[in-house]
Amino acid sequence: MRSDNSQLTHVGIIMDGNGRWARSRGLPRIDGHKAAEKSIHEAVEYCGEIGVEYLTLFAFSTENWKRPKAEVSFIMFLLSRFIKNNIDNLDNKDVKIRATGRLDDLPAKPRADLDAAITRTESNQGLNLILALSYGGRAEIVDAVKRIADDIKAGSKSMMDISEKSISSRMYLPDVPDPDLIIRTSGEKRFSNFLLWESAYSELYFTNTLWPDFRRKHLQEAFADYGSRRRRFGDIGGN
């Protein structure tokens, strides 16, 4: 059975290439992060228009904390600025802001701004915009296993209760369906620790376009490519 855009429930994007975009223009890396905001706007608007229910943006990984402190601080500043500058528009468009990751690692100001945006939009019924912040797929699996271990220690679960379903139910956002499509920009062809558990049967799309240059037309190309595929979910008998 062929896919089509109407079947795209959850799209994940690994937003890669900000640094290279800036370097190719002789600019500091932070200018690449600034330029990326336009791409986020277009992705949110287009996904909302065509009825995508969930859009997860890989904004900051657990590994990104190892970057220079000045760059990390600027990214956290941009997070707060993005929320402040766009919360009214996102709320008016019925976008529901959510987040996934080890959010307690975030500095106080961006964490407070994020929490306020989540609270303000929690009753919205449109696109779920999920920001992956201090997120790592391996970390998420480790945290899920720890929750199961706590349940076993407390006596509410036993080893026999461990299953794919029980692990999935302890992920950061267990109500969110697995992504149908994961897009990575900048020409790299790897997951980089993004949604490792959830992406077991996701379709993958790679583009050479750097994230700050990524626009609606590039999303349309990715979705058209997805629509031409046949999803089998491991069924070798499929055609």
N, C-alpha and C positions, 0 to 999 in steps of 0.2 A: 504493500500500500504506500502510495507516495505521500510525502508531507506537503503541507502548504502553510502559508503564513498564518492562517487562522488557527493552526494547531500549535503555534508558538506560544506556549504559556509562560515559560521562564527562559530568559536569555542572560548569560553571564558574559562579561567583557573584562579581559585582562588588558588594562589600559597601559600599553608599553610604548616607549619611544620618546618621552618628554625630554630626557637628557640629550639624546641624539639630535632631536629637532633643534634644540638650542645650540648645541655644538656646531651643527652644520651652518648656522647663521652667525657664528662667532659671538654668541650670547652666553651668559651664565646659565647654569642648569635651572635656577629658579624661574627664569623666563619661560622655560618649557612647561613648568608646572602651571604658571599663570595662563599660558596659551591653551592649556588643556580644558579650561572651563567651558569654552565655546563648544567643544566636542561633547561634553557632558550634557549641555543644554539640548543639543540636537538629538542625542540618543534618547533622552527622557521624553522630548516632545514627540518624536516619531514613534517610539514604542507605545506611548499613550494613545496616539492617534489610531494605530492599527489594532489595538486591543491586547497587546502583550500585558500579562498580569503582573509579572515579576521581572525586574531588571536588577541584576547584581553587578556592581562595579567594584573591581579589585582596586581599592584606593590606596591602601597602605598595608604592607605585609609584616609579619612578625620579624622577618629578616631585615626590613627597612630601618629598624631601629639602629642597625649597625652603620648607617650612613653618617656623614659628618653632622655634628650637632646643629650647625647653622642651617643645613638643608632640612633636617627633621623639624626644627622649630618653625621654619618657614612653611612647610607643608601643613603643620598643625594650625598655623595662622590662617592659611588658605582655607582649611576646613571650616574654621569659625566664620571667615569672611563669606564663603560660599553659602553657608546657612543663613547668615544675616541678610545677604543681598538677595536671596532667592526664596526665602521661606514664604513670603506673601504670595508670590506667583505660583509656587508649588502647591500651596494650600488652596488657592483659588482654582487650580486645575485638578483638584481632588486627589493629588498624589499623596500617598502614605509613605512617610519616611521611616525606614527601619535600619538596623545595623547588625552586623555579625562580626565576631572576633573576640579577642580578649580586651574588652572595652575598658576594663579597670586600669589598663596600662596607659590610657590616654591622659594627657595633662588635664588639669582641672577645668580650664576655660573651654577648650573644645569639647570636652566631655559634657559640661553643663549645657553648652549650646546645642549639642547633639540630642541630649535628653529632652531639652525643651522642644525641639523640633519634632521629635518622636511623639511626645505627649500632645502637642498641638494638632498633629495630623492623624492621630491614632484611629479616629472614626471615619476617615476618608475612605472612599470605596473605589478609587481609580487605581492607577499603576502603583504597585509596591516598589519603591526605590530603595534598594538594599545596599548600604555602603559597607564594604568589607574593610574593616579598620583594625589594625594590629591583628590581622587574620592570617592563619596558616592552616592548611588542610591537615597536616600532621598534628598540629596543636589541638585542633578541633576533635580529632579522633582520640587523642590522649585524654582530653577533658571528658569526653563521653565515657571512656573506659573507667576513669576515676569515679564518675557518677554511679556507674554500675557497681564498682567495687564498694562504694559507700553503701549502696542498697544491700549488697550481700552481707557486709559487715553488720548492718543494722538488723539483718534478719528478714527484711521485706522481700528479698529475692534470693534465689539460689543459683549455683553454677548452671543448672539445667535450664534456667530462664534466659540465658544469654543466646541471642539470635541476631540476625541482620535487623529484624524489626526492632528489637530492644535497643540496639546500638543507634539506629536511625532516630528513635524517639528521644535520645539524649544528645543529639546534635544541637548546635546553637539555635537553629530555627526549624524545629521538627515539623512545623505546619507547612513549610514552603516546599513545593514539589521539586524534584530533581530538575536541573536545567535541561532543556531540549537542545540548546545550542550554546556553545562557548566560542567566543570570538577572541582572537589575540591579534593585536596590531604589531607593527614594526618588523615583521619578517621572522621573528623568533618562533620556533615550533616546539614549545614545551608548556607544561602546566604551571610551573613555578609555584607549586604547593597551593594551587587554587581549587577549592571544592573537590578534593581528591575522592572522598567517599561518595559524594552526590553525583559525580560526573561519570560513573561507571559506564553508562550507555548514552552519554551526551554526544551529539554530533559536534565536530570540531571544524572551525573555519579560521584559516590564517591569511593575513593580508600584509603586504609590505608597507602599507600606509602607516606612517607614524601617528600616534594618537592625537597630537594637536592638529593634524590635518584631516582627521577622520570626520566625515560629514554624513548627512542623511543618505546621499547617493551610495556611500560605502555600506551603510546598513542595508539598503535596498539590495545591493549586490549580494551581501551575505545571506539575507533572507531568501533571495531567489535561488541561490545555490542550495540552501537547506531544503527548499521546496522541491528540488529535483531529486532528492535522495529517497531511498527506501530504508526506513528504520526497522531493524530486525530484533533488537534487544536480545541478541545472542541466539536467536532461532536460526540454525543453519539450514532449516528447511524452507526458509523464505526465499522469494524470487527477487 
